Amino acid sequence: MTILVTGGRGSVARALIDELLAVDAPVRVVSRDPAQADVPAGVQVAAADLARPESIPAVLDGVRAVFLYAEPAGIDGFLDAAAAAKVERIVLLSSQSAQEPDRSNPIAQRHVVVEEAIAASGLAWTFVRPGAFATNALAWAPSIRAQGVVRGAYPESHSAPIHERDMAEVAARALLEPGHEGQRYALTGPESLP
């Protein structure tokens, strides 16, 4: 069963590739620019743009499961091609913001649109909904180095960031094991941090 991983240059997808290779699952990574995909040996890289439906059928050949990023552009064409290719399950990297969608929140909007399209497609699905990504804290490094300061809009707020490897582990289980169909997994880190 070949597993298609979209967004192969992203940190979650890259960690997912490692998870899948650790159990000898055949992996195909899709990228708009395959030359830029930095993947381990043995991982097939295919060119496609999910916003261009004509590029999709070829990358789905022999694919039974898909790890998908929440990109509304072209989602209907992608889902039509996935159904025609007899894809058995889709695992979507969504967002906790989709749980109680505030239609004015652009992050929630993009995730809700994709979740609704997938849920209506007739394909088996699992939504992985992380909150804050732990490695986003790396964006603070320049100001810490230069000034010894972390600047944030809400300095008194708390969150429970989760590492991308943990997201990837959940996604791998949903791709490889039965019993996750129709589930919406809210993911957080182990503790709330200021």
C-alpha positions, 0 to 999 in steps of 0.5 A, a space after each residue: 500500500 503506497 502512502 502519498 505524503 503531500 507537503 513533503 518539505 514541511 516539518 510534519 510531513 518530513 517527520 511522517 516520512 521517517 515514521 513510515 519508513 521505519 515500518 517499511 511502508 512505501 512512500 511517495 512524496 508529492 511536490 510542486 518542485 521535486 528537485 527541492 524535496 529533500 527526502 531519504 533514499 528510496 522515497 519516490 518523489 512525484 511532481 504535482 500541484 494540488 491546485 491543478 487537478 490535471 496533475 493529480 491522477 498520475 501521483 495517485 496511481 497505486 496509492 491507498 492512503 494520503 496524508 494531506 495538508 489543508 489547502 482549499 485550492 483544488 480540493 474538490 478535484 483532488 478528492 474526485 481523483 482520489 475516489 477514482 483511484 480508489 484511495 482508502 483513507 485520507 489523513 488531514 493535517 487540520 487545526 484545532 481552530 476547526 473545532 469551533 470555527 470562527 468564520 472570521 478566522 482565516 486559519 479556521 476558514 481554510 481548515 473548515 473548508 477542507 474538512 467539510 469537503 473531505 467529510 462530504 466526499 464519501 472517502 474514509 478520513 481522519 482529521 489530525 487537529 494540532 494546536 500550537 506547533 512547538 518548533 514555531 518557538 524557533 522564530 524567537 531565536 533572533 530576538 533572544 540572541 540579539 536582545 535577550 527578549 521574547 516578544 509576543 502579543 499575549 505574554 500572559 497567555 498559556 498554550 500546550 505546544 506539540 512537537 511535529 514528530 508527535 503529530 507525525 506519529 498520530 498521522 502514521 497510526 491513522 494511515 497504517 491502522 484501521 479504526 481511526 476513520 471518522 475521528 477528529 483528534 485534537 492534539 496538544 503538548 504534555 503541559 500548558 506553558 506560559 
